[in-house]
Amino acid sequence: MIALYLTIFISLIIALIFLVLFMKSVKAGQYEDTYTPSVRMIFEDEFTDDPDEDLPSEKDKN
């Protein structure tokens, strides 16, 4: 029974360590993406009314 309590305690300590490290990285700006929003509109696909317009034609296949 002591082994069960010990593994639960150790897993909680490890989870707490990961939570602290995650919060520290969020505060440091690790997950802030400043580049993608500025170029996102350049790479967005343009939608067309004709769905066949995006398909390659027969002469493009050769």
Secondary structure, DSSP 4 states (H G I P E B T S, - for coil): -HHHHHHHHHHHHHHHHHHHHHHHHHHTTTT--SSHHHHHHHHPPPP-S-GGGGS--HHHH-
